[in-house]
Amino acid sequence: MKLPAILRALRGRYGPPPAAPSRDPFELILWEQVAYLAPDTRRQEAYDALRERVGLAPRAVARAPAAQLTAIARLGGSIAPAIRAQRMRRSAQLVLRRWDGDLRAALALPPAAARRALAAFPMIGKPGADKILAFTGTARLIPLDSNGLRVLQRLGLAPVSDNYGRDYRAAQEAIATAVPRTARACIAAYYLLREHGQQTCRRSAPRCAECPLRAGCPTGRAVRASRPRRARYGA
């Protein structure tokens, strides 16, 4: 299957995807750090609390009491809220120290340098940096989380190995010529692939029978072929 057809089918199943939470690179970093392994509704709750109680500017986050940041991070999940609070503060300090308080300056760098600058922040890495570049409209690409990557691999559009970084790069290369032309469409593609990986093309117990892509999916065909046929009555 071609990527445009895949995205049309997923939009038909899941409906219009949400918009990006922000177009500011530092705010997008906070969006990632304020929650961990949490649904979007809970992440949004924590992010809104950070905006209302502290503010999203680097200087405001850097000055916020540790206990306050930890309490907000706890809204985004019970896993290591104090560590995530420290990461938010460290990120704010890095923006103040290296970027004079405005991380948008990093987006003006050549693409490889911009990606390295963003990947240096805690909890971001290269896939997260690509997500920020796409969400800010700086680069025309489809960021992939583990769910979206799995969907492309099962569809046979990207190779599979035991190295996530290598798989991510290979997937980006495989779909590079089919990337949508607008930032909005790239963001939509990210959300649609992620949603499909979370809801239908799950890591374990994928729901292949419900998948709108099953006719063109080699994994789905293999699953159907492996099911034993029912014996006829009286046979």
QUIFENSUL-V66936 format. One record per backbone hydrogen bond with DSSP energy under -1.0 kcal/mol. CO is the residue of the C=O (numbers start at 1). NH is the residue of the N-H. E is the energy in kcal/mol with one decimal. If there is no record, write none. Layout:
co={CO CO}
nh={NH NH}
e={E E}
This chain:
co={2 3 4 5 6 7 8 9 10 11 24 25 26 27 28 29 30 39 40 41 42 43 44 45 46 47 48 49 50 50 57 58 59 65 66 67 68 69 70 73 74 76 80 81 82 83 84 85 86 87 88 89 90 91 92 93 94 95 95 99 102 103 106 110 111 112 113 114 115 116 118 121 124 125 126 127 128 129 130 131 132 133 133 134 139 145 146 147 148 149 150 151 152 153 154 163 164 165 166 167 168 169 170 171 175 182 183 184 185 186 187 188 189 190 191 192 193 194 195 196 196 200 200 206 207 208 211 213 214 217 218 219 220 221 222 232}
nh={6 7 8 9 10 11 12 13 14 15 28 29 30 31 32 33 34 43 44 45 46 47 48 49 50 51 52 53 54 55 61 62 63 69 70 71 72 73 74 76 77 36 84 85 86 87 88 89 90 91 92 93 94 95 96 97 98 99 101 102 105 106 109 114 115 116 117 118 119 120 121 124 128 129 130 131 132 133 134 135 136 138 139 137 141 149 150 151 152 153 154 155 157 156 219 167 168 169 170 171 172 173 174 175 178 186 187 188 189 190 191 192 193 194 195 196 197 198 199 200 201 202 207 208 210 211 214 216 217 221 222 223 224 225 226 235}
e={-2.1 -2.6 -2.0 -2.2 -2.2 -2.2 -1.9 -1.3 -3.0 -2.2 -1.9 -1.6 -2.2 -2.0 -1.5 -2.1 -2.6 -2.3 -2.7 -1.7 -2.2 -2.6 -2.7 -2.0 -2.2 -2.3 -2.4 -2.9 -2.0 -3.1 -2.1 -2.5 -1.5 -2.1 -2.4 -2.1 -2.0 -2.6 -2.0 -1.1 -1.6 -1.9 -2.1 -2.2 -2.1 -2.0 -2.0 -2.1 -2.9 -2.3 -2.2 -2.5 -2.2 -2.1 -2.2 -2.6 -2.9 -1.4 -2.3 -2.0 -1.5 -1.7 -1.3 -2.8 -2.4 -2.0 -2.4 -2.2 -2.4 -1.0 -1.6 -1.6 -1.4 -2.1 -2.4 -1.9 -2.0 -2.5 -2.4 -2.9 -2.0 -1.9 -1.8 -1.1 -1.1 -2.4 -1.9 -1.9 -2.0 -2.2 -2.6 -1.8 -2.4 -1.3 -1.2 -2.4 -2.8 -2.1 -2.4 -2.4 -2.2 -2.2 -2.1 -1.7 -1.6 -1.9 -2.5 -2.3 -2.3 -2.0 -2.2 -2.6 -2.4 -2.2 -2.8 -2.2 -2.1 -2.1 -2.7 -2.1 -2.9 -1.8 -2.9 -1.3 -1.4 -1.1 -1.3 -1.3 -1.0 -2.3 -2.0 -2.1 -2.2 -2.4 -1.5 -2.3}
